[in-house]
Amino acid sequence: PPKTTGREHYGAAFVDGIFAAANERKLSDADILATVTDFTAQTIAAAIRDFCVVRPARL
């Protein structure tokens, strides 16, 4: 199963990099937030599907 990672990987520098790359592409803050939120939700759902023996009734 996946392990947790902390601020050493996904801290302020990581977020700054995301915003810098997105701003180069002229993406709005709303688009950036929506993309990161969707990616996070998809990652959590995939981990539950792949690694949880007992799954919730609804994801």
C-alpha positions as CSV (number, residue, x, y, z in Angstrom):
1,P,0.0,0.0,0.0
2,P,1.0,3.6,-0.5
3,K,2.7,5.4,2.4
4,T,2.0,8.9,3.5
5,T,4.2,11.7,2.4
6,G,4.5,15.0,4.1
7,R,5.6,18.5,3.6
8,E,9.1,17.4,2.6
9,H,7.6,16.4,-0.7
10,Y,4.4,18.4,-1.1
11,G,5.1,21.6,0.8
12,A,5.3,25.2,-0.2
13,A,8.0,24.7,-2.9
14,F,5.8,22.0,-4.6
15,V,2.8,24.3,-4.6
16,D,4.9,27.2,-5.9
17,G,6.1,25.0,-8.8
18,I,2.5,24.1,-9.7
19,F,1.4,27.7,-9.7
20,A,4.5,28.8,-11.7
21,A,3.9,26.1,-14.4
22,A,0.2,26.9,-14.5
23,N,0.8,30.6,-14.8
24,E,3.2,30.0,-17.8
25,R,0.2,28.4,-19.4
26,K,-2.1,31.2,-18.5
27,L,-4.4,29.1,-16.3
28,S,-6.6,30.7,-13.8
29,D,-6.3,30.1,-10.1
30,A,-9.8,28.4,-10.3
31,D,-8.6,26.0,-13.0
32,I,-5.4,25.2,-11.0
33,L,-7.5,24.5,-7.8
34,A,-10.0,22.4,-9.7
35,T,-7.2,20.3,-11.3
36,V,-5.3,19.8,-8.1
37,T,-8.6,18.9,-6.2
38,D,-9.6,16.4,-8.9
39,F,-6.2,14.8,-9.0
40,T,-6.2,14.4,-5.2
41,A,-9.7,12.9,-5.2
42,Q,-8.8,10.5,-8.1
43,T,-5.6,9.4,-6.3
44,I,-7.4,8.7,-3.0
45,A,-10.1,6.7,-4.9
46,A,-7.5,4.7,-6.7
47,A,-5.7,3.9,-3.5
48,I,-8.9,2.7,-1.9
49,R,-9.8,0.5,-4.9
50,D,-6.3,-0.9,-5.2
51,F,-5.4,-1.5,-1.5
52,C,-8.4,-1.7,0.7
53,V,-9.8,-5.2,1.3
54,V,-13.1,-3.8,2.7
55,R,-14.2,-0.9,0.5
56,P,-16.7,1.8,1.3
57,A,-20.1,1.4,-0.4
58,R,-19.6,4.6,-2.2
59,L,-16.5,6.5,-3.4
